Amino acid sequence: MLCGPTPLPGLLRIPRMLHGSPHPSPRNGLMGFDDSRSIAPLRLHLADAPLLSPHYKVHSFSEDEGTLRVGMECQVALGACPHCGVKGAKSWGRRDQVIADLPRRGRAVQLTITFKRYRCSSPSCRKTFSQALPAVADHRAMTQRLCRWVCEQALDRTYVSIAAEARIDEKTVRSVFADHLAKMQQQVRTLAAPCLAIVPITALNGERYVILNTTHGMLIDVLEHRQEVGLTQTLKTLKGSEKVGSVSIGFDPIALAALQATLPQAIPFIDPREVQGVLMQGLLKARAVVRSAMTPYSCRKMSGDVELLEASEWSLTDDQRLRLEGWFQQSPALRKAYDFKRAVMALYEPARRCAEPHLAVKAIEVAWSTLGPDMAHHFSAFQRLWAQWGRYIANAFGPIEGLRFAWDVATVCELQQIVERSGRGNSIQAVRAKMLFPPSVPVFSMSVPGVSLTRLRRPLSLK
């Protein structure tokens, strides 16, 4: 028999369990826990039981398999019948319901609530109903404070870890957080802007859409999937969508179809970065052919040529222009490919912008005619896209109100880094809520222009 101080009245002396059943101690040979672990017995007092609200009276408190179990009785006064509104009812027995509560002391908490059942005394009703349970979530076997805790924890933790700590099902965690997001979405409305951008990214092991307010440099939304249905729904929920005048898209038929279905007045145009990427593919193909005919020494002299070939002409220094001129003297074919890429991208520069899109189209066609057949096959991808998307490429050269190109706001790589940093290991729903919504549900409806990209960029610049 173990010796020890006699527990005070009202105290429950319960051993703390760690790894399986008790085993003989090598020191004293008694049935108990190993003394080398220095584990003291856990003392539980009724005064330590978590209180739910003044409407409940706690009558038991114990620990069972790492879970704190609290027995309590609901003491809410009888009100009117919820079916007919008649006051007065007869007792119709009692019932117990197990409710999950906020974890405490690193243990899950389960509340066994005893409540009364009543039967309406009205002859025309005679229906039964239960006693009201304050502080218990509607349609869920959990307390309201546990629901709030789950929503807060889901922003930084995985659903699995939250479910394991609270001893609830992972599907319940997902459902509670989804209801929270739906409520938040109803109260926080995003404002539209004169110019938007729909950018496809690959982040958190999936393909997403990012919607930007390029007029003010704001992040509007991060879509869970790259699907037309979700994109159409998001564009429809924008407040003041009739004010949208132009939208930047890539060579993406899904984004174009969603845009035409929801914002028919908006002018779609191709993101200049997408055009530059296609032109660089052709230029690099021409570069590879030129370098294959050069000696290893000449190739080493052209180190760093990709960065200079990709850079805008106005951003080059005098020394860099001299280096490019030296390479072009040795390889006239490379000059042809570079001049075509430069002629197209120069049309996007503010100082050289055309007053009408058809003038820009004519300039591109002239540049293509001077390219020559020996270099034209390297730019076959651009030729194919020009035949299909030429009108939308040309839309970027027109007088679009509030136009700010995507390269002035954020690159695709930067957007992917922002999303990844906001919640690696978390679900995309939690990442979206963490980036877009305030920490808690506002008590009133609010409209916001989005989230500042400058603030989202800041942690990346500190690395």
N, C-alpha and C positions, 0 to 999 in steps of 0.2 A: 504494500500500500504506500502510495506517495505521500510524503509529509510536506506540509507547507502551511502558510497562514490561512486561517478560515475566511472564506469570502464574506464580505459584508452583505447584509440583506439587500436584495435587488440586483446583485451582481451575478453575472453568468461567467463562469470560468471555463473557457474553451481553448484547447490547444491549437496552435497554428500549424497548419498542414503545408508541407512543401513538396516532397517527392514521395508520393505513394503512401503506404500504411506505416504505422510506427514500427520500429525495429529495436531489438535489444541494444542497449548502450554498452560499448566495450569497457566503459569505466566502472559503472556501478552494477551492470548486469540486470538492471530493472527494465521493464517494458516501457519504453519512452523514446524520446528523440535523443540523438547523439549530443552529448554535452559540448563537444567541440564546436558545434554550430552556434552556440551561445544564443539560442532562441528562447525568449521568455514567452510564457503563455499569454494569450490575448484576453484581456478583460473587457467585457461589453456591458455597458450600463444602459438602462432605458433612456436616461437623459441624453445619451449619445446618438440615439436613433434619429435619422433624418426626418425633420418635420415637413409635411406637405403643405398644410394650411391649417388655420384654426378650426376648420370644420371636421378635422379628423382627430381621433384619440388613439394614441399608440398603447398597445397592451402587451406586445412581445417584441423581442429583438434578439436575434441570434445569427450565428454564422454556420453555413453548411456548404462544404466543398468550395470554399473561396468566394461564396456569395453571401452578402448580408441580407438577411430576410427579416422584414418588419411586418408585424401584424397590426392592423389598425381598423378602427370602426368609423364609418361615416356618420356624422351627427347633424346633417342638414335637416332643417325643419321641413315638414311636409307642406308642399305647395299645391297649386291647382293641377287638375288632370291635364297632361299635355295634349290629349286628344280632343276633349270637349271644353276644357276650361272651367269645369265645375270643381269647387273646393270641397274637400271632404272625401276620404277614401278609407277603405278597410285594409288592415295589414294582410299581406299575402305571402308571408314567409321571409326568409333571408337567403342571401347568396354571397359567395366569395368570388372575387376576381383577382387574378395575379396581374400586377401592373409593373412594368419595368421603370426604374427611376435612375436618376443621375448617379454615375459611379462615385464611390466614396472610399477613401483610404486605399486606392488601388484595387478595389473590389467592386464587382457588380452589385447592384441593389435591386431587390425585388420586394414589392409591396403587396401583401395579401389584404385586400380591402373587403371588409364585410359591410354590405349595404342591404337595405330593406326593399322589399317588393310590395306594391300596393295594387288594390283593385278599385276602380272608380265606383262610387256609390250611386251614380246616376243610372236609373233603370234603362235609359236609352243608350248608354255607353257600355258600362260593365267591362271595360278593357283594363288590362293590367299594365303597369309601368313601374320603372325602377326609380329609386332615390337618385337625385342629381349628384354627380361626383365632381366637385370643384377641383380645378388644377389638373384634371385629367384631359388629355388630348381627345378631340372628337374622332370617333371611328378608329381609334388606335389603342392598343393595350400598353400605353406608356404615358408618362406625365408630360405636361407642357414644357417644363424646364428641360427634360431630356430631349425633346424635339428641338428646342433652341440650341442645346449643347451639341447635338448631332450636326445641325446646320453650321455652327461655328467651327467645329472640328473638321468638317468635310472640306473646308477651304485649304487646309494644309496637310491633311492626313488621308490615307487610303480608306476606302469603305470597309475593307477587311479588318483593319486594325481597330476601327471604331466599333464594329460589330463584336469583335472579340472582347474588347474592354467592357462594353455594356451588356454582353451576353444576349444580344438580339440577332436576328437574322440579317444577313447582308442585303437582302432584297428590301427589308424594312428601312435600312439606312438610305438606300437609293430612292425609295418612294418618298420618304420624309424630305430629303433634299430636293427632289423634283418638285414637290408641292411648294417648298420654299421659293424655288426659282420661278415657278409659275406666278406666285403672289408678287414677287419682286418685279417680274416682267410687266404685270398689270399696272404697277404704281410708278415705275420708272420708264418714261417714254423718251426715245432718242429723237432728236431734231434732225431733219434733213438739211442739206447744204447745197449751194449752187453747183458745186462740182464734187463728185464722189469717185471712188476707185474701188473696183472689185479685184482683189489680188489672190490668186491661188497659191497656197503654201503647203508644205509637207512638214508637219510637226506632231509630236506626241504619237508617233507610230500611225499616222493617218493623214489623209489628204483633206485639207480644210479650205474654207474661204474666209478672207479677212476683208471687211468693208471699212474704208477710210473716208473721212471727211477731209479731202485735200485742200479745201478752201481755208480751213483753220488749223490743219495739222492735228486731227483728232482721230482716235480709234473708235469706230461705231460699234462693231460687232465681230465676233469670231464664231463661225458656223461649225457645227460638229461634223458635218459631212459635206462633200462637194457634190450636192445634188440640186437639181432645178427646183424641186418642191420646197426645200428649206430656204433656198435663196429667194424664191418668190414670196414666201411668207414673211421673211425678214424685211424685204423692200416694201411690202404692203403696210407693215406696222410703223414705218417711219412717219413721224409727225411732220406735216408740212411737205409731203413728198411732191406736191405740185410745184414747189420752188426749185426742184432739181433741174438744172439746165444741161448738164453734160456728165457723162460717166466714163471713166477710163477702164478698159477691159483688156485682156490679152487676146490671143487667138483662141478664144474659148467659146464654142457654140452654146454651151449650157448657160454661161453668163449672159450672152447676147439674147437668148430666148427668154430668160427670166426678166431681163431689162425691158424688152419689147412688150411683155405681157403686163408689167406693173407700172412702168414709167414711159409711156409712149411718147411723151413730149421731150424726153431727155435725148441728147445727141450722143450716141456711143462713139468712142474713138479708141484706137489701139494705143496702149501704153508705149511710149518711146523706148523704154528699156527692152520691150519685146522685139521691136524692130531692130534695135542695135544688136541684140543677141543673135538674130538671124543673119544680119550682115556680117557679124564677127565670125560666124561659122564659115561663111564663104571666104572671108579674108584669111582665115587660118588654113583652109584647104589650099588656097593659092600659096600661102607661105610654106606649107609642107612640101609642095612641088618644087618651089624655088630652093629650099634648103637641101632637098635630096640631090640636087646637082652641084652643091657647094662643097668645098673641102672642109674638113673638121676645124681647121684654123679660122676659116671665114665664118663658120657657124659660131665659134666662140666669140668672135668680134661682134656678133649680133645678139649677145646676151641681154635679156631684158627687153627684147623687141616687142613682145606681146603686150606689155603694159603701155608702151608708146603707141602701138597701133590701135589700141582700144581707147586711148585717151582722146578727149575732144581737142580740136585744133586750137581753140582759144586758151586752153589750159596748159599748153606746151611752152617751155622756156626756149630761149634762143639756142642754148646748147643742145636741147633735145631735138629741135628742128634741124640743126646741122647734122646730128646723128642719123635722123630719118633720111635726109637728102643724100647722105653718103651711101646708105643702103639702097636707095632707089636708083642711084647711078649704076650700081653693080647689077641691079635686078629691075629692069623697066617693067616687067610683068607685074611685079609686086606693087609698083607705083600705080598701075592701072586699077588693080583691085582696091588699093587704099583710096585712090581718088573717088571711086564710085561710092565707097562707104562714107567718105567725108562729105561728098555732095549731098547725099540723102540726109545725114545727121545734121548738116549745117542748116537745113530748113527748119529745125526745131529751135535754133538759137533765137532769142528775142530780137537781136539786131537784124536778123536776116529773114524774119518771118514774112510770109507772103500775105498780101491783103485778101486774096481769094484762094480757096482750096484748089481750084482748077489750074492755077498758076504753078502751085507746088507739084501737082500731078505732071504737068508738062515738063517741069525741071527734072523730075525723076526719070521720065521717059527719054529725055535728051541724054542724061547721064548713062542710062542703060544702052543707048545706041552707040555711045563712044567707048563702051567697055570692050567690045570685040568678042568674037566667038570663042577665042582661045581662053578667055577668062569668064565668059558668061556661064559656062557649065558649072563652075564652082558656086555660083549663086543661084542654082536651080531651085533651092528651097525658098528663097525670097521671091523668085519669079512665080512659083506656084501659089504662095500666100498672097502676092500682089493681085493675082487674077481673082482670088476668092474674097479677099478682105481689103481691096484697094480703096473702096469708098470710105471705109472706117479708118484706114490709115490717113486718108486725106482730110477727114474731119478734124484731126488735131491741128491742122494748119489754119483753120478758120477762126474768126473772132468769137471765141467761146468765153462767156462771162464767168468770171471767178476761176479761170483755168490756172491750176498749178499742177505741173506734171508730177507723176509718182516719184521721180528721182529727186524731187525737192522735198519729199515728205519722209519716205522710208524705203529702203531696198527690201526685196523679197527675203534676202538672207537675214537682214536685221529683224524683220517681222517674225521670222522663224525662231530666231534667238530669243526674242521677247516672249513668245508663247512658251517655248521650252523652259526658259528660266522661271516663268510664273508658276509652273507646277509639274515638274518632271516626276513621274510616279503617281500623279493624281489623275482623275478623270477629266475629260475635256469640259464637262459641265462645271466642275469646280474651278477650273482655270478661267473659264469664261466669267463666272460669277465673281471671282477674285479680282479680275481685271476691270470689269465694267460696272459692278454694282457696289453701293455702300455696304459697310459691315452688317447692318441690320435693316430690316424692312422699315421704310419711312412711314410715318403716320398719315402722310398726305401724298397725293400724286405729285410727281415732279417731272419736269422735262429737262434733259441735259443734251449738250451738243456732242457728247462723247467723252473719251478719256484722252488727256493730253499725251501725245507721243513723246514730247520732251521729258515728261516725268517717267514714262516707261523706259526711255532710253538711258536714264541716269544710272541705274545699276550696271548696265553694260559698259559704260564709260569708266566706271570705277575699277574694273578688272585690270 
